[in-house]
Amino acid sequence: MKNILIGLIVSLSSFHACGGEVYPSLFDVQIGKPFDHPRGQENKDINRPTTQFRVPNYGKTSVLFPEYQVSYLNKNYSVSIVTAESVSKSMTECMHKKEEALKLLKPAFPKYSPTPQEKSNLGGSNEFSASDENTYFVLQCQQSYGPFSTLRLQFRGVAQDKELKDAWNAFFNK
């Protein structure tokens, strides 16, 4: 009985309760699965192939990313993209935040390593993947047109990228 209770506590430790509702932290959202929240599919955007919403983050990652955005395909409610951003006063500060993010990402995703540019799903650098995983992520600092820099972390799925492309092509070619 003691082992069952410990297992239950461990399995729930990566989820947060807000007003009695439990939802995953940034690193625990699963690409290709429905967003794990009792109201995760309410208020879907019926005029487009995807729905996006913002989620308050918690835990270790919330220091860098206090919130994240989820995008899911309306046809099957599967999460296709998860994006978190943090604005910095300078590129130097952004690069420091990137190093902090990498310190959190490495233990959470130990099989992932930098993707060679020629194998990149998005055709750029700063991508991390594992050969046997559908999910990959991009972590990069970007200079905006304004005076600030943005650290952007985005989780995506290879299969979901194709589904997104097909859904948006069908939407625009009606």
Backbone torsions as a table, in degrees:
resi	resn	phi	psi	omega
1	MET	NA	-40.2	179.6
2	LYS	-60.6	-42.2	179.5
3	ASN	-64.9	-36.7	178.4
4	ILE	-65.2	-43.3	179.0
5	LEU	-64.5	-42.6	178.5
6	ILE	-62.7	-43.2	178.4
7	GLY	-61.6	-40.7	178.5
8	LEU	-64.8	-43.3	178.7
9	ILE	-62.9	-44.1	179.6
10	VAL	-63.7	-43.3	-177.2
11	SER	-68.4	-29.0	179.4
12	LEU	-89.4	-7.8	-174.8
13	SER	-67.4	-19.8	-179.7
14	SER	-95.1	11.0	177.6
15	PHE	-121.1	149.3	-174.7
16	HIS	-114.8	140.9	175.9
17	ALA	-100.6	126.6	179.1
18	CYS	-130.8	110.4	-178.1
19	GLY	60.0	35.5	-179.6
20	GLY	84.0	-4.9	179.5
21	GLU	-101.0	138.7	-178.2
22	VAL	-107.3	135.9	178.1
23	TYR	-148.5	159.2	-175.7
24	PRO	-79.5	152.8	171.6
25	SER	-78.2	173.0	-175.3
26	LEU	-49.1	-50.7	-175.5
27	PHE	-75.3	-10.0	-176.1
28	ASP	-100.8	-3.5	175.8
29	VAL	-70.2	135.1	-176.8
30	GLN	-104.4	119.5	175.7
31	ILE	-65.7	135.2	178.4
32	GLY	90.5	-4.9	178.6
33	LYS	-118.9	157.9	174.7
34	PRO	-62.9	150.0	176.9
35	PHE	-64.6	128.2	-173.6
36	ASP	-82.3	83.5	178.6
37	HIS	-154.2	140.3	-177.4
38	PRO	-58.3	-25.8	179.5
39	ARG	-116.1	27.2	-174.8
40	GLY	-62.9	-23.9	-178.6
41	GLN	-112.2	11.2	175.4
42	GLU	-73.9	154.4	174.3
43	ASN	59.9	37.2	-179.9
44	LYS	-70.3	150.9	-179.8
45	ASP	-78.5	102.3	-175.6
46	ILE	-78.4	-7.9	-178.2
47	ASN	-95.6	-1.5	-177.5
48	ARG	-139.8	165.8	-179.5
49	PRO	-75.9	-14.1	-178.3
50	THR	-130.3	160.8	173.2
51	THR	-127.0	138.7	178.0
52	GLN	-122.9	145.2	172.9
53	PHE	-153.1	158.4	-179.3
54	ARG	-99.1	150.2	-176.3
55	VAL	-132.0	131.7	173.5
56	PRO	-69.2	132.9	-178.8
57	ASN	-93.4	165.8	177.6
58	TYR	-152.3	171.2	178.9
59	GLY	83.7	-164.4	-175.3
60	LYS	-57.3	-37.3	-176.2
61	THR	-75.4	-15.1	-176.1
62	SER	-71.0	-18.7	176.9
63	VAL	-64.1	-44.3	178.3
64	LEU	-83.9	-38.1	-174.6
65	PHE	-129.0	89.5	-176.9
66	PRO	-67.9	-16.4	176.3
67	GLU	-149.7	164.4	175.6
68	TYR	-143.0	163.2	-179.3
69	GLN	-114.6	136.1	177.8
70	VAL	-110.4	136.7	173.4
71	SER	-123.8	127.1	178.2
72	TYR	-128.8	154.3	177.4
73	LEU	-77.8	127.7	-177.2
74	ASN	-66.5	-29.6	-175.4
75	LYS	-66.8	-29.6	-178.4
76	ASN	-136.9	4.2	178.2
77	TYR	64.1	13.2	-178.5
78	SER	-78.8	134.9	178.0
79	VAL	-65.5	128.6	-179.3
80	SER	-110.1	-33.4	-179.5
81	ILE	-143.8	138.5	171.6
82	VAL	-126.5	124.9	-175.8
83	THR	-126.4	135.5	173.8
84	ALA	-130.9	141.5	-178.7
85	GLU	-135.4	154.0	176.6
86	SER	-142.0	123.9	-178.0
87	VAL	-88.9	138.8	-179.5
88	SER	-123.7	156.8	179.4
89	LYS	-73.0	-24.3	-177.4
90	SER	-149.8	165.3	176.4
91	MET	-65.7	-35.5	178.3
92	THR	-61.5	-45.3	177.9
93	GLU	-64.0	-39.3	178.5
94	CYS	-62.4	-44.4	-179.9
95	MET	-63.6	-35.7	176.1
96	HIS	-63.6	-44.2	177.9
97	LYS	-63.2	-35.8	178.4
98	LYS	-62.7	-42.4	177.9
99	GLU	-63.1	-39.3	176.8
100	GLU	-64.2	-41.5	178.4
101	ALA	-63.4	-41.4	178.1
102	LEU	-61.3	-35.0	178.0
103	LYS	-65.0	-29.9	177.4
104	LEU	-83.4	-36.0	-177.0
105	LEU	-71.6	-40.0	-174.9
106	LYS	-57.5	-48.5	178.2
107	PRO	-72.6	-27.7	-179.6
108	ALA	-75.6	-29.0	-178.2
109	PHE	-132.3	66.4	-171.9
110	PRO	-64.7	-24.4	-178.7
111	LYS	-81.1	-11.2	-174.4
112	TYR	-85.6	142.7	177.3
113	SER	-142.8	165.6	179.4
114	PRO	-56.5	136.2	179.4
115	THR	-85.7	128.5	175.0
116	PRO	-57.7	140.4	-174.4
117	GLN	-55.4	-36.8	-178.9
118	GLU	-69.7	-16.2	178.0
119	LYS	-107.3	5.2	-176.9
120	SER	-65.7	136.2	178.2
121	ASN	-69.3	-31.1	-178.7
122	LEU	-105.0	2.6	175.9
123	GLY	75.3	22.9	-179.6
124	GLY	-138.5	-173.7	178.7
125	SER	-95.1	-175.5	178.8
126	ASN	69.2	18.9	179.2
127	GLU	-101.2	142.2	179.3
128	PHE	-125.9	136.9	-178.8
129	SER	-150.6	167.6	172.9
130	ALA	-127.0	137.4	-172.2
131	SER	-59.9	-28.7	-177.3
132	ASP	-102.8	17.6	-177.7
133	GLU	-119.9	142.1	173.6
134	ASN	-73.4	-36.8	-175.7
135	THR	-79.1	140.9	170.7
136	TYR	-138.6	165.6	178.0
137	PHE	-140.1	156.4	178.5
138	VAL	-122.0	132.5	177.4
139	LEU	-129.8	116.0	-177.4
140	GLN	-152.5	154.0	171.8
141	CYS	-96.6	134.9	179.9
142	GLN	-127.0	137.0	174.2
143	GLN	-87.7	125.1	179.0
144	SER	-82.9	176.6	176.5
145	TYR	-74.4	-15.5	175.9
146	GLY	-90.4	-161.7	-175.0
147	PRO	-85.3	2.0	-172.4
148	PHE	-115.8	162.2	177.5
149	SER	-112.9	153.3	-178.1
150	THR	-127.0	128.3	170.1
151	LEU	-87.9	125.0	-177.3
152	ARG	-124.3	127.9	175.1
153	LEU	-118.0	125.3	-179.4
154	GLN	-134.1	126.4	173.3
155	PHE	-98.9	136.1	-179.4
156	ARG	-142.0	170.7	175.6
157	GLY	-126.5	141.5	179.6
158	VAL	-60.1	-48.5	179.7
159	ALA	-65.2	-38.3	-178.7
160	GLN	-69.7	-32.1	175.9
161	ASP	-60.0	-42.6	178.7
162	LYS	-66.1	-44.0	178.6
163	GLU	-60.9	-41.1	178.1
164	LEU	-62.7	-46.8	-179.8
165	LYS	-59.9	-46.6	179.7
166	ASP	-63.1	-42.7	-178.3
167	ALA	-65.5	-43.4	-179.2
168	TRP	-72.0	-35.7	175.6
169	ASN	-62.1	-43.9	178.6
170	ALA	-64.3	-38.3	-179.7
171	PHE	-63.1	-46.4	-176.8
172	PHE	-80.9	-16.5	-178.8
173	ASN	-106.3	26.7	177.8
174	LYS	-66.7	NA	NA
